[in-house]
Every structure is written in structure tokens, then in C-alpha cells.
Amino acid sequence: MAFFQTPPTLGNQFEGDRLLSSLVARSFAGDARRRVERELTELGELAGGELYQLQQADRLNEPRLVQWDPWGNRVDTIEVSPLWQRCARLAAEKGLVATAYEQGLGDLSRVLQFALVYLFDASSDIYTCPLAMTDGAAATLKTFGGPIAERALARLTSRDPDVAWTSGQWMTERTGGSDVGLSETVARPANDGSGRFRLYGTKWFTSATTAQMALTLGRPEGNPAGGKGLALFYVETRDEAGRLNGISINRLKDKLGTRKVPTAELTLDGTLAVPVAGLADGIKNITPMLNVTRTWNAIGALAGMRRGIALARDYAKKRVQFGAPLADKPLHFDTLAGMQAELEAAFAFTFRVVHLLGKLENKTITPREQAALRLYTPLMKLTTGKQGVAVVSEAIECFGGAGYVEDTGLPRLLRDAQVLSIWEGTTNVLSLDALRAIAKEGALKPALEELHAATAAAAPELKEEAELARRSAEHAASWLEQTYAKAPASVESGARRFALTLGRATELALLVEQATWAKAQGDGKPLLAAKRFAKHGIDLIETGADGARELGMDL
């Protein structure tokens, strides 16, 4: 009889996740813990069951732009896939945005929210993109308040799928991606007595284009060039009759990955908009959104790593090669262990940031924690973005040729992971943001103090790993201080290596802290993960970009 390989399968994605179970046990107690475990169990079953099966069946479906109706009217409607339609309703019902704003768990509400997102993301084909923008918009509107917030917040945070809104984030233009200060969008008073403006311009890369609203940047006429001359505007995409609000959808982007996400090019031609917070400092005013969306990005990296590892581990038990399952092969087992260690370190860092975000919003954060959070956020995003690509790539390789075949659903994991180092700031952009947090806000000393606190009570078996984390972070800090003093022009060229060194050192410190706690509960696996992560290495920053131009980079 011919051989047919048994494919990998998924079970309940909460019950099979030691990391998430440990986070819940460490964070919650009593009735709160029972509530959290119930919600995660329900979503874990959906993620590994119904949603995963629908995801496989929905593989070839992509969003479709319908620009004209049969009678020649311009309608610009985007039709999304059945998976996305299901995910939209589930996301509202399960409170993937709402949980953070209900505050039933105080500063731990964000922990539950992002635990739910972590389970949901990998089975949703990145429906978490519009959810991230929605959460970011809600955080921004809550910060500034006013009539706009009164109108939109209840919809952005609703658990009723028939009421809930999603939001877009329209910043990127042809002139620049990260350099949004180059925006060409012009804002002119509507002159109708309402205080509204009309926007004119092109948005080159807009995700969540099917959303009911968006936050976007525009330059009021007469304002100076650059970021300070931009204002943040609130836009509702359609009027009460369903007609687009001065918006034309020119085309959908043909992307490497995130192909279910309807990313579009838009022309704004008289789009009615309301200023969110004055008529200047728009880039500064989107900061609450960026803090939230960068955290969603890191959770997406965790979810992708976790999904790749879960499938690879199951497959290793079923795939027999050279007389034994892959799970019994020492080299294959070693590869899986290395991937798991990367995930555990990234998980520890990301959920520390999640908890600090919750404390910031609940005003329970200490000054030291708040300063550290300012530096942690870009470090977390850039570090996990790189890890997501590397770990998912290894996971694909664990399947050999099958990992390269589209109808297994595996290549999508890698294509979707690649965007995580790009969205919400590339590695280089975030490295420079980390330098700004240090130079302008003095964030390095508090972050180092937090790192020392995390390793102060390390288990005896982890003293060497704790020392490595401290030494690596201090090495990065020393490099920065010395370079500023001796060759300040070289700081920027070394920013990327500085940030990755400090990011991975922080991951190790927080993994040591988690492993010490887990060991006291009788779980020694995080301890092994910390040791393996430490052995994998933390690349130490050296002397900037010496030799770069000689190596062909003199452009």
C-alpha cells in the first residue's frame, strides 16, 4: 500500500501552551484566574479547531476590490474572505479590543487582552491588523477625549459585532514611509460652521481599508513643513447612505505576505475630517497609537513563532525518517529546543511590556517603570520582529520540502512574519527611536535598573545567565557613552547593533526572572530555555560601522 504522510494537527492552543498557562498562574488568582482560564480555553479551542480548519479552506481567497456597480456607479467596495468575516464577529464577541478598556482586571486587563490576541492571531490570517489599528485609535481618542471620543470609543470597544467599528491608520504617502513629516496631504477648512476640514492628497499604503473610520495626518494650509506642521484628523470613511467620504480606492496592493489584509492606495478629494487635538503636532499626537500598535506587532511575532513550533513539534512525532520519528533524532530535537528558547525569551519581554502598558493606562506605574517602558517598546518591537522571521524560517525548514509547498499552509507563516520587522517602524527606525528615548528622556538608566531588578533574585542555577544579561546590557551602555564622548558621529551607524544587544539582554534578564519563578512552582523547563538562550549568544555592540564603506556601502 502506498505511503501517505499524516499531516500535523493542532489541539486546544491554550491547553497546549505551557508559556501562556504559566503567565496566567503568575499573574492572576482566585475568581480572576478562573475567568481568564475560561476565556482562554474557549478561544484556544476555536484557534486550534474551527478557525484553523476555516483558515486552511480559505487559503486561496483574497480581498477583492469592486470599483463599479453594474450601472456604472463608482462604489469602491472591498470584499473580504469568509475567514475574515468570521474573525470580525469573533474578535468583537471575544473582546479582543474591548477587554483592555473594560478595566475589570485593573492593570492586568492588557495581559488578558493580549493573551487572547496571542491565541487568535495565527489562525486569523492577520485580522489582527485592523484590530491593532482599532486599539491604537481607541487609546488615542481616549487620551484626547472630546466629542469625537464620545462618538467613536463605544463603537471601537464594543463586543456587539453589529455595532463594533474598526479603525484604519493612514499615515504613509509616496513621499515617505517612516518619514511621515513629508506628508503632502493638505487640510482646508470646510467653511460650513462645523469646524471640520477637507483633506486632499494620496495615501500610498493604508491597511484596514474596510474600517468605518481612520486616523490620518494632514497639513492645514499655512502650516510649516515637517512633522510639527501636521495635524491628526479623524475620518469616517462613509456617510449614513454608505457613500465613501471623498475617498477613491485606486487599487489593492499586491504584497509578499499578509495577503488577506486589504491594503490599498487611496485618493482623498475633499474628505471631511475633524481635528483630534489641535492643528499642529500631529506626529506627537499619534504616540498613544504607536505604543499600542507596536505591542500588537510583537504579539504577532510571538503568535507566529508559537504556531510554527506547534506544527513542527506535532509533525516531528509523525514523520519517520531513517527508521525513527524526527522527535527521536537528537539534532532535530536540538533545533526545536533552540526555537523554543527564542520564543520563551521574546514572550517574557513582550508580556512585561504588556503589563507595564496596563499599569501606565491605570496610573499604577512607577516613574522608573514608565521611563523604562519608553525604551522597552521600540526594543521589544525590533527584537521580536527579527526573532519572528528567524524562528518561523526554521519551522518551515523542519518540514523539508513540504514546508515549501503552498497548499500545506506553511509558507504563509513565513511570508506573514516578514512584515513584522517592517510594520510600525523598521529595525533601523526603531533603533534610532531607542536612541531618542535615551537622549531626550533619560530612559537608559531606568531600563538598566529594571534589568538588574529582574535578575537580582535569580535561581542559583541561573547566576551565570543573570550575569551575562547584566554584563551585555552594561557593555551596550558603556559603548554608547564612550561613542558619544569620542566619536558622536558613529553612534547612528552602531544604533542597530546597540539596540539588538540591549533588546536581547533584556529578554534574557526577564526570562531568568520567569524561570526562577517557574522553578519555585516545580517547572524547570524555563530554566533550560534561559540556559539555551544564553548559549545562543547576545551579539555585543562593538565600534559602529568601521569598514562599511570599504565593503561596498559608499553610496
N, C-alpha and C positions, 0 to 999 in steps of 0.2 A: 504493500500500500504506500502511495506517495506521501512524503512528509510535508506537513504544513505547520509553520511556526505559530505557536499560541501567542497572541499579541499581549502587550502589557495592559493592565487594567488599574482602575482607581477604586478605592473604597471611600468611606466617610473621611473627608480631608481634615476634619478636626480630630477625630478619634485616632487617626494615624499619625498625628503630628506631635512629637514629644516637645518640640520647642514651644509651640503655642500652648500646650497643656501646662508646661512649666511657667510660662508667663502668667497665665490665669491664676495658678496656685500662688505665685509670688505676689500678685497684685490685688487679689480680691479675697474676701472672706464672707462666710455666712450667707445671707439671702442674696447679696450682690453676686457672690460666686456662683450660686445656683442659677441665677438669672443669666449670667454671662455664659455659663456652660450650656444651658438650654439653647440660647440663641446661636451659639457657635456650632453646636451639634446639628441643629436644623439646617443651617447654611452649609455646613460641611457635607451633609448628605446630598444636598442639591448640587454642590460643586463637583462632587465625585460621581454623581449619578445622573439626574435629569439634564443638568446643564452641560456636563461633559459629553453626553450622548448627542444632545442637540448641536453642540459645537462641532462634533465630527460630521454630523449630517449636513451642517450649514457651511461646510468648508469652502465650497466654490461660490457661495453667494457674496456679493459685494454691493455697496450702496450704488444707487443709480440716480443720475440727475435727469429729471424730466423738465425741459425748459419751456415747452409749448404744449397747450392743450389741443384737442382735435380741431378747434375752431380758430386757431392762430393766435390765441392769447398767450402772452408771456407769463408763465406761472412759477418757474424755477422751484420745483418741488424735489426734495431728495427722499428717495425711498430706501429704507434700511432693511437689513436682513431679518428673517424670523428670530434668530438668536438675539439680535439687538432689541427687537420688540419685546421679547420675553424678559431680557435683562432690565429693560427700562421699568417694567412693572415690579419686578423683584427688588430692584435697588431701592425703590420708594418704600415698598412694603417692609423690607428688612431694615430700613433706616440707615442706609449706608452713608447718607449725609446727615439725616435728622438726628442720629444718635449723639453727635458732637454738640448739638445745640439744645438738646433736651435737658442736659446737665443733671440727669438723675443720678449719675455716679460721680458728681463733682469733677475733680481734676483727672479722674480716671475715665471719663466719658470718651476722651480721644483714644485711650487704649482699647476700649471695646470697639469703637468705630473702626479703627484701623486693623484690628484683628479680623473683623468681618470683611473688610476690603481685601485683606491678605488671602482669605479663603476664596473670595468671589473672583478676583482679578483674572486668574489664569484660565478660568472657564468661560470668561465673558468676551473674549476677543477684543479686549481693551475698551469695553464700555466704561471702564474706569476713567477714560479720558474726559468725557463730558461731566462725569461725577466730580472729578478733581477741579474742573473749572467752576462747577456749581458751588462746591465747598469754598473755593477761593473767593468767589463773588459774594457768597453769604458772609464770610469773615470780613471782607472789605466793607460791605454795606452796613454790617453790624457796628463796625468801628466808627463810621461817619454818621450813621443814623439819618434822621430826616424823613420826609415824605416818601422818597424812593425806597428806603429800607422798610417803611411801613407797608408799602405796596408789595414788594418783591420777597422779603425774607420769609414770610409764611409759606409762600409757594416753593421757594428754593429748599425749604426744610420740611416739606410735607411728607407724610407717609401714605397719602392717598394718591395712587398712580394717576387718577383722573384730574388731580389738582396740581400735582408736583410739576415744577419747572426745572429745566436745566439751563445752564448759562454757558455762553461762549467767552473766549478771551481773545480779542482781536488786536494784536499788537504789531505783528510782523508785516513789513512792507517791502517793496522791491529795493528800497534804499539800504536796508539793513535788517538783520535778524536780531542779534543781541543789542545792536546799537539803535535802540528804538528812538533815540533822540533825533534821528534823521527823518522822522515821520513827515510825510508830505500831505497828510490829511488836514484839510482846512475846516475850521468851525466858524460858521457865520450865524449871527443872531437870527432867530426865526421871525422876529418882529411881529409876533401875534399876541404879545402881552403875557405870555406864559413863562417867560424866562428860558425857553428851550432854544436849542441851536440846531442848525442843519449842517451835516457833515458831508464833505466832498473829498473823495480820494479812493485809493485802491488798497485793499488788504490782501496781501500776497499769500498768506498761509494761515487759514483760520480753521482750527479744529472745532468740534462740537457745533457745526454749522446748522444742525437741525434744532438748536436750542431756541427757547422762547425769548431769551434776552441775551445781551452780551455787555461786557465792559470793554471799552476801547479808548484809544488815545487820539486826540486831535489837537490842532494848534489854533486857538482863537485868533482871528485876524488882528494883526498888530502886535502880537506877542513875539518875543525874541526867538531866535533859533536855539536849538538844543533842547535838552530834556526839561529844563525849568520852564520853558515856554509852552510845554504841552499841558493839556488838561485831561482829566479822567472823566469819561462820559458813560452814561447808562443808556442803552438802546433796547427797545423792544422790537423784535425782528418783524412782527406782523401786526396789522391793525385788527380791530374787532371783526372785520369782514374776512380776515385771513389773507389780505393782500400784503405783500412784502413792503416794508417801510423804506422806500427809496433805495432798495438793495437789489442788485443783479448778481446772480451766481454765474460766473463766467465759465468755470469748469471745475471738476474734481481733480485733485492731484493723483497722479499715478506713482505710488510710493513703493519703496522696497518692502516695507512691512506695515503694520497697523492698518491693513487694507480694509478692515471693516469700519474704520473711523472715516466719516465723510469730511475729509479735509478739502477746503475749497479756496478759490480765488474770488474775491468779492469786489464789486464796484459800489461805492456809496455815492449816491447822487441826490443830495437833499435829504438824507436820512435824519429824521427827527431824533434828537438826543438831549439828555438832561445832564448838566454837570453834577458830578458826585460830591466834589469837595473843592469848590472854587474854580478859578480859571487859570491855574498855574500848578507847577509841581506835580504833574500827573504821574511821572515815574516814581517819585517818592510815595505817592498815594496808593500805588498798587503793591506796596511792600507786604501788607497782610495777605494778599492773594499769592504772592510768590512763596512766602513761608509755608503756606498750606500746600500749594501745588508741588513744590519740591519734595515735601514729605510724601505725598501720593506717589511721586516718581520713585522714591526709594522703596516704598511698599510694593510697587510694581516689580522692581528688581528682585525683592525677596520672593514674591509670588512666582515669578518665572523660574528662579533657581529651584525653589521648592518643587514645582511641577516637573521640571526636568529630572531632578533627583528621584522623585517618587516613581516616575515612569521607568527610569533606568534601574532602580533597585528591584522593581517588580519583574522587569524583563530579565535581570541577572539571575533570578530564580528559575526562569522558564527556558532560557536559551542555553542549550547544551553544546559545548564545543570541546573537541579533543577529549571526549569521554566524561566530562563533568560539567555541571552548571557553571556559568560565569561567576556566580556568587561564591563558588569554591576556589576560584583562581586568585591566588594572593595578589597578583599585580592588578587585576580588575578591582578587587576589594579595596586595595590601597588607593586607587583612583577615585572610587566613590567616597572614601573617607576624606580625601582632600577636598572634594567638592562640598561635602557636608560641613567641614570645618569653616570654609569660606562663608557658607550660608549662616552658620551659627554666630560668627563674628559680626556679619552685616546685620543680622537680626537683633543682636544685643545693642548695637549702636542706634539703629533706627528706632527701636521702641523706647530707648532712653530719650531720644529727641521727641517722640510722640508724647511721652509723659510730661516732658518739660513744656511742650506746646499747650497741653491741657492745663498745666499749672499757670502758665502765662495768661491764658484766657480766663482762668478762675481767680487770678490775682493772689495765688498762693506761692508764687515763685520767689526765690530769694534773689537779691541783686547779683550774687555770684552766678547762680544758675541762669539768670536772664542774659548776662554778658556771655556766658559760655554757649548758650543757645544760639546767639547771633553768629558765632563761629562754627558751631556744630552743624547748622543747617546746610551751608554750602559744602562743608567737608563730607557730611553724610551723603548728600546727593551725588557728588562727583565720585566718591569711593564706591558706593553701591552700584552706580551706573556702570563702572568698569567691571566690577565683580559679576554683575548680571550677565554681561556678554561672555565673559570668560567661562563661567560655570555652565551656562546653557550650551555653549560650544562644546565643552567636554561631554555634556549629557548627550548631545547629538552623536558624538563620536562613539559613545558607549553602545550604540545600536548598529555600528558598522554601516553598510550600505543602506540598510532600512531607514536609518536616520536622515538620509539624503533624498528619500522618496516622498513626494508631496502628499500622497493620499494616506500616509501614516499620521499626518497631522503634526509631525515632529519639526519639520523645517520652519513652520510658523513661529515656534518658540524662539528660534534664533533671530529671525527677521524682526520680530516684535521687540526682542531685547535690545537690538541695536539702537533704537530710538532713545533709550533711557539715558544714554550719555550725551544726548543732543537736546531733547526737550528741556525747557526751563533752565537753560544755560549749559553750554558745553563745558568740558573739563577745564579748558583754559579760562573761560569766562568766570567760572566758579572759583578757580584758583585765585584770580585777581580779586574777586569779591571777598574771599577769605583774607587777603592782604588788607583790603579796605576796612574790614571788621577789626583787624588788629591795629592798623594805623590810626583810624578815626575814633574807634570805640574802646580801645584797650582790651580787646576780647581774649588775647592770648594768655595772660596771667590767670584769669578765672578759669579758662578751659584747662590749663595745666593743673590748677588746684583741684578741679573736678576729677581729672585723671588720677592724681595722687590719692584722692579720697576713695576712688573706686578700687584701687589696688592695695590700700593700707592694711586691710584685714585678709589678704589672700591666704588661701589654704597653704599649709607647709609644702605640699606637692607642687604648688604653683609659684613659689617665690622667684624662681628664675624667670618665668614668663612675666610676672609682675614687674620685675626689674628691667626686662627687655622693653616693655611698654614705656616705662618711665624714661629709660635711657634714650630710646628712639625719639620720644617727644621732646626731650630736653636737647637732643642733638639738633633737631629741626629748629627749635627756638634759638639755640646758640648760632646756628648758621644764619638765621635771619638777622639777628642782632649784629653779628660781625660783618655781614654783607652790607647792611645799611650803613655801617660805620666806615667801611673801607672801599666799597665799590657799589654804591646805591643803584647805579645803572644796571647792575647784574641781578638785582632782586627779581625783576619781572621774568627774566629768562629762566630763573630757577623756581618760579612760583608753582608750577605744576608738580615738580618733584617734592617740594616742600609740603604742599597740600596733601599729596598722596601718602607721604611719610607720616604726617601728623594724623591723617584720617585712619590709616591702618594701625597706628599706635593706639589711637583712641578705641578702635574696635577691639584690639587685644586687651586693653585695660578693662573694658566693660564685659568682655567675655570671661576674663579672670574673675570679675566680681560675680557674674551669673554662675560660673562653675563652682565657686566657693559656696554660694547659697545652695546650689543643687546638691553638692556633696553632703551637706548637712542634712538634706532630705533623703539621702540614700541613693542619689542618682550620680554616678561617676562619669557618665558619657560627656557632659560638657567639659569636664576636666581634660579628658582625652582630646576633645576638639580644640581646647585652648593650647595644649601642647603641640598639636599638629599645626595649628595656625601659626604659632610662633616659629616652628621649624621651617615653615614655608617661606618665612622671611619678610622683613619690612625693609624695603629699599631705602637706604639712608641718603638724604639730600647731600650733595657734595658742593661743587663750585659753580653752579649755574650752567651756562651753555658753552663752556670752553670747547672750541673746535667745531662748533656747529657750522660756521660759515665755511671753514675749510672742508667740511663734509658735504658741500654742495648746497648749503642753505643760504648762500649770499644772493638774495633775490633783488 
